[in-house]
Every structure is written in structure tokens, then in C-alpha cells.
């Protein structure tokens, strides 16, 4: 357990993920969308916490193991897959959920006998490119700072 608690890349990723989640309601409020507590625990939004965690893990592993290590190569590849998924697959899924929600509302007005009751699908699932980039930049900063402080102040 002690070795797990000393795993710098693991905690770099966790700190970056938490920082991104904490920033989501703050950024929402700053952009005039109001403070939304649910943003602390939801996917989607600005910045991408998945991208932040993946980038922090990657930079931390690179700083610890070397940019020429197999572990760093694996992290880079997995981080790119995560960011691509957030920006493309999950983003499109959110757009499809919006359309399905609209159709559900239309169907509920047609079926007034109560045989159809719509269930709203979650629409904030993925990220825009800027949200993914912001998450990656946040993750690189948090990961690099945390790793630097832990390695050179140990």
C-alpha cells in the first residue's frame, strides 16, 4: 500500500482529473451559464477531465521513466485514443441524444393516452476540440508540476 501511495504518475493523473472537475462549475459561471453543482461529477464540459488525467499521467511517466521509455509510448497512445474518443465519438453521441430527446417530446404530444412517456437522455457527454485541448494543457501543467515537486523535493 505504501508503494501505491508513492506512485507519482497515479496521483498526478488524479490531481489533474480533480482540478478539471473543480474548474467546470467555475468556468460555467464565468461564461454566464450560472453555477452548476452537477458539473463537479458529470462528464462533458470545460475542461475535459479525461484529457487532463491522460495528459498528466503521460507527462509524469515521461518525466519519471524517460521520453524514450515503453511506458511513455503506451501513455501517449492511450492519451490520444482517450482524447479522440472524447472529441469525436462521445461528442457525436451527445448530439444524437439531443435529437432523440426532441423526437421523444414530439412522440409524447402525439400519444396523449399515456402509452408513451419520454425519458430524457444525457446530452453533455463529450467535448469540443477546445475543451479537450484545455484539459490536455491543464493536465500537462498539473502533471509536470506535481512530478517535479515530488521528484526534486523527495
Buried (B, 14 or more C-beta within 10 A) or exposed (E): EEEEEEEBBBBBBBBBBBBBBEBBBEBBEEEEEEEBEEBEEBBBBBBBBBBBBBBBBBBBBBBBBEEEEEBBBEBBEEBEEBBEBBBBEBBEBBEEBEEBBEEBEEEBEEEEEEEEEBEEBEBBBBBBEEBBBBBBBBBBBBBBBBBBEBEEEE
